[in-house]
Amino acid sequence: MVKNGVKRATASFVYWYESGKEVFPVKADVNIVTDWNGIAQCVINTKKNSILPFKKVDSEMAFTEGEGDKSLDYRRKAHITFFERELKKEKINFPEDTEIVFEEFEMIYK
């Protein structure tokens, strides 16, 4: 979806960065996007990061994430399922006011 220009944003937990499990993305970061086999597919550049509660993601942000039918309803359901599964491993509940990092990016090479 990133390589095809459909997905131009992603969301992750602030917790992962605070716990040291991930490196916080910053504006102008350049990253290689790989497929499931680790083969490079394209290169992206971080344009903007927003920290906000999960429940504050709006329909424009959902569309930018590009998943499913790009609707807010689809995004909420899919992300709740994913986030609950990930946090269960950490023995953490997922209230909808959990802070996320909404990272917007552009593809700069494919």
ABEGO torsion letter per residue (X at the ends): XAAAGABABBBBBAAAAAAGABBBBBBGBBBBBBBAAGBBABBBBBABBBBBBAAABBAAAAAAAGBEAGBAAAAAAAAAAAAAAAAAAAGBBBBAABBBBBBBBBBABX
